[in-house]
């Protein structure tokens, strides 16, 4: 094992010494899936992720994919077949060390490559948390990773250096039986860090386009994948190479009475709540934020100015969740247009439970209640 790691290190150093340290990025036009004319193929979310990774590796010889167990396909099979196709020097396993995985990715990206790092579960990302922050500054003297390395790399060097080629993929959220170490939603931690982008898709089509855009974006990105949907979410996905715009929310359901904002797997729950509310004569506008940082305030603001009401929903605990930031921002921007207090339907302020998971989750009934009572009926009675 030690010899193979040393051999890989020597090969990497040899390869990087002959490459330019200036990193270029794709100039492909970013367009929406709906505008594309290619034929789609029905696939689930993990297959769409696999296809995006295949395209990223095939179209850019500087792209590398690594993490725990990725060479045989990973826990959720998202990397199946990629090591066979691109070889063990571009798709390879790492030791069980999240700080090392992200730290290696920072160095790889700083040398002008596209580093695609996989953290097996978002619950395990915390040992690498320190590295991510520094990635936007720059330092060789600290061993920290995401927060104190990746996020600060460019800023501290005055844009002389950057590790914008780093994308950290990790599955997040409930899965039905994961308990407190395999079900967390830690996106809000990273949304507090200038220099990082945070992206969360809701479906296979979105996952492929947003992942390719993230890999090719000139900034370090944490890409959270809703593991509940890996096999449950199935839809037509274009098979060719396409990207979806980052930091641009999507209105996936038009409405006039209340605005609902969410991301990831929670969108499926919110769609059900919207359908139930429609039966009661309440018209809901549903927005998928897609990128949490930097988030699309303008789209949400325009919707709330139209409807006068806002509900934000996410799996993470309510206190300190990103829904609080959305609530505060929209209250500041739309205070005179709001006809009811901003409502939040989120996870509970407890560790993620095992047998009590159904009570923890913001399900359809919990989401429908504030739509029907607090945000709509109360204000009408007033």
N, C-alpha and C positions, 0 to 999 in steps of 0.2 A: 504493500500500500504506500509506504513512505517513498520507495523508489519511483513508483508510478507518478506520485504527486510531484516529486522533484523533476522527473522527466517532463511532465506537462509544464512546470514552471519554466524550465530551460527553453522549451519550444515556444512558449508565450513571449518570453523576453526576446528571443531571436526574431520572432515574427513582428513584434512591436517596434523593434529597433530600426526596421526597414520601412515602417509606415509613417505617414505624416501625422503629426500631433494635432493638426487642424482638422476638425471633424465637420464633414459636410452633411447635409440633410436633404431628404426627398423634396422635390419641388412639384410633385404631383398635385393636381387640383383636388381639393377635398370637396366631395359632393355627397348628397344624401342618397341612401339606398333607393328611395322611391323614384329618383330621377334616372337611375341606371337602367339600361336596356337589356342587360345580360339575363340569361335564363337562370332562375334560382333552383336550388335543390333543398329538399326538406332535410333538416338536420337539427340535432339538439345543441345545447349551449357548449358542452365540452368539445363536441366535434367542430363547432365554429371556431372555438379557441385554438384547437389543433390546426385548423386550416389557416388561421391568421399567422400562427407561429411558422408554419411551413412556408408561407409566402414571404414572411420577413427574412427567414434564413435563405430562401432561394434567391431573393432579389438583392440581397446585400451580403457580400462575402465577409463583411466586418461584423456580422451579427453572431452572437454566441448565446446559447441557452444553457443554464446550469441551475442546480439545486439538488435537494435531497430526493433521490430515486427517479430523477427525470429521465435517465437513460433507458429505463424499461417502461416508461409511460406515466410514472407518477401515481399517487394514491387515487386520483380521479381520472386517470388515463388521458389527460390533456396533451401529453407529449408522446403518445404512442407512435412508434415508427420513425420519429425524427432522428434518433441516433443512428438507425440503420441507413437512413437516406443521406445524412450530412456528416456522419462520422463522429468518433468519440473525442475529436479535438474541438468540435463546435457544439456538441450536445453532450454534457457529461455530468456525472454525479459529484456532489461535494460532501465533505464531512458534515456531521450533525452539529452545525455551528452557524446560527443565523447571523451573528455579527460578522463572522468570516465570509459568509455568502455575500452580504451586502458590501462589506469592505473590499472584497475582490472585485465586485461589480463596479465600484467607484473607480478603482484603479484602471480597470478595463475600459470604462467609458472615458476616463481622463486621457487615455492614449488614442482616442479618436474612433473607438468602436461602439457598437450598439450592444450593450450588456442587458440581457433579459434574465433577471434573477427570479427564481421561484422560492417563496417561503411556503412550506407545505400547508400550514394553517395560519390564518391571521392571528390566532391566539398565541402563536410562537414568534411573532414579529418583534416583541418587546426587547429581547436581547440585542436586536439590531437598531432599536429606536434611536439611540444616540448617534449612530453613524448617519442616519438620514438627514438630521438637522444640519450637519456640517457640510453636506454635499453641495450646498449652495454657496459655501464660503471658500475654503481651501486651507488645508493644513496637512503636513506630514508628521507632525509631532504628537498627535492624539490618536487613540485607538477607537474613538467613537464613530458611529456609522450614519444612519439615516438622518437623524435630526441635527447632529452636530458636525456632519461631514457633507452629505449629499446636498443638503439644502443651502449651504453657505459657500460652496466651492467657487462659484462664479463671482459672488459678491465680494468676498474677501480678496480675491486676486485682481479686482478691478476689470473683470472680464478677460483677463489674459489666459485663464484656464477655466474649464468647465467639465462637468460630468453629466451633461444633458442627455447623453446617450443611454442613461440608466433607466430601465423600467423594472419595477418590482411587482411581480404578479403574486397574488395570494387569495385563496378562497376564504370568504368571511360568512358570518351569519348562521342562523339556525339550520339544522339538518334533520330535526325530528328525534335525534337520539344522541346528540353530541355532548350534552352536559356542559359543565362550566369551563372545560379546556378545549373544546372544539366547536364552539357556537357563538363566540363573541363578535361584536361589530365595532372595531376600534377606529373607524374612519375619522371621528372628531379629533382624536389626538393629533393626527397629521394635518388636519385642516388649520391648526393653530400655528403652522410653521411656514413663514415666508420662504419662497424658493422652491417649494414642492407643488406639484399638481396632484389632485386626487380624483380618480375617475372610477365610476361604478356603472356597469351596463345592466339593463333589465331583461334582455332577450338575446337569442343567438345572433340575429342580424346586427343588433347594436354592439354586441360583444366583439364581433369580428372587425367591424369598421372602427370602433373606438380603440381597440387594442393596436391595430395597425397605425392609427394616428398617434397613439401614445408612444409606440416604439420609435416613430420617426420624428417626434416632437423634440425640439432642442432644449428640453428641460427634464430634470429627474421627475419621474411620475410613479406614484403608488396606485396600482390598478387592482381594485378589489373585485373578485368574481363571486357572485352569489351561488354558493355550492348547492343550495336547495334546488336550484334550477338547472344544474348540470345536465340532468337527464329528463327532468319534467318539462322544461321549456323546449318546444319544437316549433319551427316555422321555416318558411322559404328563405334561403340565404343565397345571395349572388355568389357564384363560385370564383369570380375573378378578383383582382386586387382593387380594393376601394377603401377609402377612409371616411370617417364621419367627423364633423368639426368638434373640437374640444371647447369647453366654456360656452356652449350654446345649448340651452334647454330646449326641450321639444314639447309642444302642446299636443298631447295624444288624444285628448277628448275636449271638445268645445262645450262651454257652458256659460251661464249668465248669473247664477245665484251664489255660488261659492267656488273658491279656488282651492284645489288640493295639490300639494307639492310633496314629492317623494323621490326615491331612487332605488335601484336594485330590485331585489325580490319583493319588496313591499309594494311595488306598483301593481302587482297582480291582485293583492288584497284590496288595494284602493280602487281598482277597476270594478271589483265586485261591489264595493260599497257605493260607488257611483251609480251602478245599475240598480241597486236597491233604492237609492234615493230618488232616482228618476221615476220609479213606480209611485212614489209619494208626491210627484210633481215638483221635485227640486232638481234644478239643472246644474250639474257640477262640471267645472273645467279642471282637467287633470293635467299636471305638468310633471314630466320626468326631467330632473335637474341634470342628470348624466355626469357632469363635471361639478364636483363640490367646491373645489378651489382651482382657479378662480371661478365663482359661480355666476350665473347669468341673472343678475338682479333686474335688468331691464324687462326681461320677459315676464318674470314673476310680478314685478311692479305693475306692468301694463294690465295683467290679468286681474290683480286685486283692485286696481282703480275701476275696473269694469264691474266686478262682482261685489266688492265691498266687504268680502269675508275671506278668511284664509284658515286652512287646516294643514299642518305639516305632520307627517308620519314617518317614523323610522324604527328599526328593530332595537337600536342601541338604547341604553337607559336614558330617561327623559332629562335628568339633570346634567348639564354640560354637553348634551348632544348637539349636533349641528343644527337641529331644528330651532334651538334657542337663538342662534345667530341669524337665521332666516327671519324668525319672529321679530327680533330687535330691529333688524334692518328695514323690514317692511313697515313696522310701526313708525319708525322715523320718517320714512319716505311717503307713507300713505295715511298718516294719522287722521287727517280730516276726511278721508274717504272711507275709513273703516266703519262699518255698521254693527260690528260685534267684536269682542276681543279675539285676538289670534288664538286658535286652539292647537294643541299638540296631542297626538296619539302615539305613544312610544312604548319601549320596553320599560320594565320596572327598575327602580333603584336598588337592585339586589344582584348578587352574583348570578350568572345564568344557571338556572336549575336543570335537573334531569327529568324526573317524573312530573314536575310541576311546570314544564315548558309551556303547555297550553295556556296556563294562567299568566305567564310572563309575556307572551307574544301579543303585539297589537293586531288582533285578528279583525275580521270583517265587522263583527258586532261592535267592537270597541271603536272602530273607525266610523261606523255609521251613526253612532249615538251623538257625537258632537255636530255632525252634519244636520241631523234631524232636529235636535233639541237646542243646543247652545248657539250654533252659528246661524241658524235660520229661523226657527220658530220663536225663540226668545225675542229676537230683534223685531220680528213682525208684530208681536204682542205689544212691544213698547211703542 
